[in-house]
Amino acid sequence: MSKIAHYLQEHLLGEVMTSPDARRFFATDASIFSLAPAMVVYPRSEGDVRKVARFTWQLAERGRAIPITARGNGTDQGGAALGNGIMLAFTAHMNRIVEFDNKSGQVIVEPGINYGKLQQTLETHSRFLPPFPASFEYSTIGGALGNNASGEKTVKYGDTRAYVKSLRVVLANGEVIETGRLSKRELNKKLGLATFEGEIYRSLDTLLEETDVSGTKLPVSKNSAGYALADIKHKDGSFDLTPLFVGSQSTLGIITEATLTTKPYNPETSLFVAGFDSVQQAQSAVLELKSMPELPSAIEMVDEHLLKAVAKLNPNQLKNVVDEPFPKIILLIELDDTTERVQKKNVKRVKKILQTYALGFQLETDPLKQAELWKIRHASATIFANASGRAKAVPIIEDGIVPIDKFGAYLEGVYEIFARNGLQVAVWGHAGDANLHLQPYLDLAEVGDRQKALRMMDEYYKLVMGLGGSTSGEHNDGRLRAPYLETLYGPELYAVFKKVKMIFDPYGTMNPGVKISVTLDDIKPLIRHEYSLAHLYQHMPRS
Ligand SMILES: Cc1cc2nc3c(=O)[nH]c(=O)nc-3n(C[C@H](O)[C@H](O)[C@H](O)COP(=O)(O)OP(=O)(O)OC[C@H]3O[C@@H](n4cnc5c(N)ncnc54)[C@H](O)[C@@H]3O)c2cc1C
């Protein structure tokens, strides 16, 4: 054990590990990268997190910067849950529901809580947290906060940011702050503080006064790229750091507690499955569905290439659920309106839209039959879980989001990229948000395939940006998409992001190498040669 690990073990309630096994385990997440931490700390309390931060701050003041990375379950697909310094593993101890208010539906949790466990608990109280990612059964709330995660229900309910009322955050120097919406008077009090917190409020307030940050709002329905600067300061003078920390991937501070709002949960839904013979017809249907007065709670898609690939990899998986010949696009449209009358009215509306654009459709209200149909969408997991041979489905070009009316152009563009690179395509995702996921089969041990990966990344992110979209709808920048952030927002806004990072993290100890100041040359050496999701197989990954 290093001197530092010994020192920390003496002062922390939680454990410190430097064994090669532990370091190897935390050297990968669900991304294509690998980076081993120097040590792993399992904090037992906020006090432990404070001590680690204060310690690294003091070392950094003397010229030695040791990175800190917060980690949930390491399902991040962009390499944001990796770092070469101290890994704070929250799942071991800081994983509790602190308080649940049945009346308001508000819940206070620690970051390491498993998202699925929290959801189960909420559902027993007829509530739920709507922006859950597809990975919710095996990921944490801390990770969802870090990434501003979202999922199939986001089309109606919004992203994680919309459900966070306040946070407790350990700052880079070990100070703890509580965020929340501050009135002008409350902000003035903060501005007068002689602490690091006061310094942050002063610098950020001045920066936001002097800079137009409205450009950080892109014309997409959700966005996890960059920092959410336009959500901090409001016209009425109120100020809130909460939306900034959500989606900041532990580059600005470490979340130790979150107060979340929830929604009423209605398991009685209507589910449509509709087939389309062209991308254009599917796009027209999506546009009309999106203009309904009460939005569907999900508008999800898979394409025929995905279904063909699944039929080949696992022929019985979708037997009797969907038959060949497959339509070009399948949409799954769910209605969860709590009032029966409203849901019935919306069922009629959806039927009318589908009668105009779809080849055919099926409506199901029985939960067991619905579960069968959802298999169509969840079959996407087969793409990365059932790969045989050395080539694996790699998460390098995925998660781009475009304005909804560009959905068709996005899909066609993706098909062209795969054709140009001689690879088979399979697409799935959140059609209602024009947020697609796709993973090419590549063998990252081969130089040629690594070069192809980088080329496809360039082509893909250019396509998304060219259509006025964002490089990340939900998975965030991490290391993978960070090199594209400056092109996405332009040099002026990017310079503001850098200033923000500097305000919160002057010594660069908070998850460096993620989001800000990252080039393609920085990430190339981190690409692992044997991509796998091995550490997630305690659960069947879903996408
Ligand atoms: C198959 C598959 C499907 C996926 N589907 C989706 C999806 O539908 N939608 C979606 O949004 N994402 C999806 N993801 C990506 C990822 O699973 C989610 O974003 C998830 O919320 C991350 O949770 P985690 O616990 O694994 O976090 P980690 O991977 O451990 O961390 C993610 C980020 O959060 C930060 N973080 C963790 N804890 C804290 C903390 N206490 N304070 C500050 N920052 C913290 C980390 O530093 C890191 O930057 C998917 C991933 C896989 C592998």
The ligand as an SDF file (V2000), in Angstrom:
LIG
                    3D

 53 58  0  0  0  0  0  0  0  0999 V2000
  -26.3470   -1.4970  -21.9870 C   0  0  0  0  0  0  0  0  0  0  0  0
  -26.3880   -0.0920  -21.4850 C   0  0  0  0  0  0  0  0  0  0  0  0
  -27.5360    0.6610  -21.6520 C   0  0  0  0  0  0  0  0  0  0  0  0
  -27.5840    1.9900  -21.2330 C   0  0  0  0  0  0  0  0  0  0  0  0
  -28.7410    2.7050  -21.3980 N   0  0  0  0  0  0  0  0  0  0  0  0
  -28.7950    3.9990  -20.9880 C   0  0  0  0  0  0  0  0  0  0  0  0
  -29.9750    4.7660  -21.1490 C   0  0  0  0  0  0  0  0  0  0  0  0
  -31.0020    4.2820  -21.6010 O   0  0  0  0  0  0  0  0  0  0  0  0
  -29.9550    6.0540  -20.7680 N   0  0  0  0  0  0  0  0  0  0  0  0
  -28.8480    6.6220  -20.1820 C   0  0  0  0  0  0  0  0  0  0  0  0
  -28.9030    7.7930  -19.8320 O   0  0  0  0  0  0  0  0  0  0  0  0
  -27.7280    5.9120  -20.0280 N   0  0  0  0  0  0  0  0  0  0  0  0
  -27.6650    4.6270  -20.3900 C   0  0  0  0  0  0  0  0  0  0  0  0
  -26.5100    3.9140  -20.2180 N   0  0  0  0  0  0  0  0  0  0  0  0
  -25.3410    4.5700  -19.6360 C   0  0  0  0  0  0  0  0  0  0  0  0
  -25.3040    4.4230  -18.0860 C   0  0  0  0  0  0  0  0  0  0  0  0
  -25.7320    3.1330  -17.7430 O   0  0  0  0  0  0  0  0  0  0  0  0
  -26.2260    5.4030  -17.3630 C   0  0  0  0  0  0  0  0  0  0  0  0
  -25.9640    6.7260  -17.7170 O   0  0  0  0  0  0  0  0  0  0  0  0
  -26.2110    5.2330  -15.8420 C   0  0  0  0  0  0  0  0  0  0  0  0
  -27.0800    6.1750  -15.2720 O   0  0  0  0  0  0  0  0  0  0  0  0
  -24.8550    5.3430  -15.2000 C   0  0  0  0  0  0  0  0  0  0  0  0
  -24.9740    4.8490  -13.8750 O   0  0  0  0  0  0  0  0  0  0  0  0
  -23.7580    4.1360  -13.1130 P   0  0  0  0  0  0  0  0  0  0  0  0
  -24.2010    3.8810  -11.7240 O   0  0  0  0  0  0  0  0  0  0  0  0
  -23.2610    2.9800  -13.8260 O   0  0  0  0  0  0  0  0  0  0  0  0
  -22.6980    5.3150  -13.1380 O   0  0  0  0  0  0  0  0  0  0  0  0
  -21.1460    5.2580  -13.4510 P   0  0  0  0  0  0  0  0  0  0  0  0
  -20.9110    4.6800  -14.7800 O   0  0  0  0  0  0  0  0  0  0  0  0
  -20.4240    4.6650  -12.3190 O   0  0  0  0  0  0  0  0  0  0  0  0
  -20.8360    6.8250  -13.4880 O   0  0  0  0  0  0  0  0  0  0  0  0
  -21.3830    7.6480  -14.4750 C   0  0  0  0  0  0  0  0  0  0  0  0
  -20.9450    9.0880  -14.2410 C   0  0  0  0  0  0  0  0  0  0  0  0
  -21.5370    9.5830  -13.0470 O   0  0  0  0  0  0  0  0  0  0  0  0
  -20.5570   10.0760  -12.1750 C   0  0  0  0  0  0  0  0  0  0  0  0
  -20.9620    9.8350  -10.7930 N   0  0  0  0  0  0  0  0  0  0  0  0
  -21.2540    8.6520  -10.2080 C   0  0  0  0  0  0  0  0  0  0  0  0
  -21.5310    8.8520   -8.9160 N   0  0  0  0  0  0  0  0  0  0  0  0
  -21.3970   10.1740   -8.6830 C   0  0  0  0  0  0  0  0  0  0  0  0
  -21.4940   10.9930   -7.5230 C   0  0  0  0  0  0  0  0  0  0  0  0
  -21.7710   10.4700   -6.3330 N   0  0  0  0  0  0  0  0  0  0  0  0
  -21.2650   12.3250   -7.6570 N   0  0  0  0  0  0  0  0  0  0  0  0
  -20.9590   12.8700   -8.8600 C   0  0  0  0  0  0  0  0  0  0  0  0
  -20.8490   12.1420   -9.9850 N   0  0  0  0  0  0  0  0  0  0  0  0
  -21.0510   10.8130   -9.8920 C   0  0  0  0  0  0  0  0  0  0  0  0
  -19.2980    9.3080  -12.5350 C   0  0  0  0  0  0  0  0  0  0  0  0
  -18.1360   10.0080  -12.1380 O   0  0  0  0  0  0  0  0  0  0  0  0
  -19.4400    9.2370  -14.0370 C   0  0  0  0  0  0  0  0  0  0  0  0
  -19.0010   10.4300  -14.5870 O   0  0  0  0  0  0  0  0  0  0  0  0
  -26.4430    2.5690  -20.6260 C   0  0  0  0  0  0  0  0  0  0  0  0
  -25.2990    1.7940  -20.4360 C   0  0  0  0  0  0  0  0  0  0  0  0
  -25.2680    0.4660  -20.8570 C   0  0  0  0  0  0  0  0  0  0  0  0
  -24.0330   -0.3310  -20.6430 C   0  0  0  0  0  0  0  0  0  0  0  0
  1  2  1  0
  2  3  1  0
  2 52  2  0
  3  4  2  0
  4  5  1  0
  4 50  1  0
  5  6  2  0
  6  7  1  0
  6 13  1  0
  7  8  2  0
  7  9  1  0
  9 10  1  0
 10 11  2  0
 10 12  1  0
 12 13  2  0
 13 14  1  0
 14 15  1  0
 14 50  1  0
 15 16  1  0
 16 17  1  0
 16 18  1  0
 18 19  1  0
 18 20  1  0
 20 21  1  0
 20 22  1  0
 22 23  1  0
 23 24  1  0
 24 25  2  0
 24 26  1  0
 24 27  1  0
 27 28  1  0
 28 29  2  0
 28 30  1  0
 28 31  1  0
 31 32  1  0
 32 33  1  0
 33 34  1  0
 33 48  1  0
 34 35  1  0
 35 36  1  0
 35 46  1  0
 36 37  1  0
 36 45  1  0
 37 38  2  0
 38 39  1  0
 39 40  1  0
 39 45  2  0
 40 41  1  0
 40 42  2  0
 42 43  1  0
 43 44  2  0
 44 45  1  0
 46 47  1  0
 46 48  1  0
 48 49  1  0
 50 51  2  0
 51 52  1  0
 52 53  1  0
M  END
$$$$
